[in-house]
Amino acid sequence: MKLAILSIITGFIVGFIFALFKLPIPAPPALAGVTGIVGIYLGFKVYEQVQPWLQRVFS
């Protein structure tokens, strides 16, 4: 949890600095891009959970 909080704080600071210098945001500008990243992460985590089952089924 500490790592997640530090990541949010770091992201906030970076976003603020980019806005301050009027630079383009270093992340997907649309909600669809952000949800795509979340989907990739969730897919990875689901695979980690079902991998042992898949190995038993296909071996």
LINKAQUI-V856949 format. One record per backbone hydrogen bond with DSSP energy under -1.0 kcal/mol. NH is the residue of the N-H (numbers start at 1). CO is the residue of the C=O. Records with the same first field share a line. If there is no record, write none. Layout:
NH=CO  CO
This chain:
5=1
6=2
7=3
8=4
9=5
10=6
11=7
12=8
13=9
14=10
15=11
16=12
17=13
18=14
19=15
20=16
21=17
22=19
23=18
34=30
35=31
36=32
37=33
38=34
39=35
40=36
41=37
42=38
43=39
44=40
45=41
46=42
47=43
48=44
49=45
50=46
51=47
54=50
55=51
56=52
57=53
58=54
